[in-house]
Amino acid sequence: MQTSGLALAAMSAFSALWGPPGGRWTDRRGRWLPAVAGAIVLFGGTVALAASVGCAGLGPLIVALAVTGLGLGLALAALAGVVANIRVAPRAQGTTPLTSRGPAPGGDPARSRRERTVPR
């Protein structure tokens, strides 16, 4: 049990170590390049993880998990910035997302238009 925990710690450690450099890279270059590069490294780590299944010993498994963590660390800063930038459109008071997009089947279209109108 302790050996498996230490092996899995490689992914978490590399993700934590490479998160701040990934964030700085995102700040300098924008979100696209770090997200794509991190996803490519993450894919490579996943392929290496699949290849390490039949290997004897923990070495290949730990290396594959470390590469996966490196990809996560690089990509997550950029992806967190994308999620933080999502803006939700304000809704009129008393409306729900279903009624603000148009009348419900069998609903009153005039009422729906009133609900979509945002007072200024």
Legacy VTK file of the C-alpha trace (Angstrom):
# vtk DataFile Version 3.0
C-alpha trace
ASCII
DATASET POLYDATA
POINTS 120 float
0.000 0.000 0.000
2.766 2.479 0.815
4.632 1.722 -2.402
1.616 2.521 -4.562
1.065 5.783 -2.699
4.666 6.825 -3.266
4.407 5.931 -6.948
1.259 8.023 -7.341
2.915 10.910 -5.510
5.171 11.395 -8.537
2.249 12.718 -10.575
1.076 15.079 -7.827
4.585 16.313 -7.110
5.368 17.058 -10.741
2.002 18.725 -11.210
2.644 20.948 -8.187
6.216 21.716 -9.284
5.282 22.582 -12.873
2.095 24.521 -12.083
3.810 27.845 -11.267
6.090 27.766 -14.350
3.020 26.879 -16.414
1.218 29.886 -14.957
4.112 32.208 -15.746
4.271 30.801 -19.267
0.531 31.418 -19.623
0.964 35.015 -18.466
3.772 35.619 -20.973
2.489 33.746 -24.033
-1.273 33.526 -23.634
-3.376 30.475 -22.921
-3.287 28.554 -26.170
0.359 27.438 -26.323
0.686 26.242 -22.696
-2.659 24.443 -22.861
-1.784 22.621 -26.070
1.796 21.836 -25.005
0.562 20.556 -21.647
-2.076 18.419 -23.369
0.573 16.916 -25.672
2.858 16.111 -22.731
-0.150 14.718 -20.839
-0.968 12.499 -23.824
2.641 11.297 -23.943
2.524 10.484 -20.249
-0.702 8.571 -20.718
0.803 6.540 -23.573
3.881 5.840 -21.432
1.602 4.849 -18.557
-0.197 2.357 -20.793
3.144 1.003 -22.021
4.461 0.584 -18.473
1.699 -1.827 -17.474
3.617 -4.957 -18.530
7.008 -3.779 -17.240
8.624 -5.263 -14.185
9.409 -2.834 -11.411
8.084 0.597 -10.580
10.612 2.689 -12.524
8.686 3.003 -15.803
5.427 3.584 -13.921
6.915 6.387 -11.833
8.457 8.055 -14.904
5.148 7.842 -16.778
3.261 9.328 -13.827
5.847 12.111 -13.524
5.451 12.993 -17.225
1.672 12.974 -16.791
2.024 15.336 -13.812
4.276 17.626 -15.830
1.610 17.867 -18.538
-1.073 18.559 -15.958
1.006 21.277 -14.338
1.615 23.033 -17.645
-1.942 22.792 -18.916
-3.978 23.457 -15.774
-2.861 27.057 -15.297
-3.955 27.922 -18.831
-7.219 26.008 -18.521
-8.021 27.617 -15.168
-7.599 31.005 -16.817
-10.060 30.008 -19.532
-12.648 28.931 -16.968
-12.137 32.100 -14.924
-12.755 34.225 -18.023
-16.196 32.795 -18.771
-18.803 35.473 -18.276
-22.398 34.705 -17.499
-24.921 37.038 -19.067
-27.058 38.833 -16.483
-30.683 37.715 -16.273
-33.735 39.841 -15.737
-35.173 39.682 -12.266
-37.503 36.749 -11.768
-36.502 34.803 -14.874
-34.985 31.391 -15.241
-32.538 30.250 -17.906
-35.316 28.281 -19.624
-37.727 31.216 -19.932
-35.066 33.772 -20.797
-34.283 32.015 -24.090
-37.796 32.130 -25.432
-41.247 30.918 -24.654
-41.725 27.434 -23.371
-43.846 25.168 -25.546
-47.408 26.386 -25.069
-46.164 29.463 -23.179
-47.012 33.125 -23.637
-44.543 34.766 -26.103
-45.375 38.274 -24.845
-44.546 37.264 -21.269
-41.286 35.729 -22.436
-40.298 38.984 -24.189
-41.006 40.942 -21.017
-38.827 38.573 -18.972
-35.914 38.937 -21.386
-35.999 42.725 -21.118
-33.410 43.935 -18.649
-34.335 47.246 -16.963
-31.750 49.997 -17.341
LINES 1 121
120 0 1 2 3 4 5 6 7 8 9 10 11 12 13 14 15 16 17 18 19 20 21 22 23 24 25 26 27 28 29 30 31 32 33 34 35 36 37 38 39 40 41 42 43 44 45 46 47 48 49 50 51 52 53 54 55 56 57 58 59 60 61 62 63 64 65 66 67 68 69 70 71 72 73 74 75 76 77 78 79 80 81 82 83 84 85 86 87 88 89 90 91 92 93 94 95 96 97 98 99 100 101 102 103 104 105 106 107 108 109 110 111 112 113 114 115 116 117 118 119
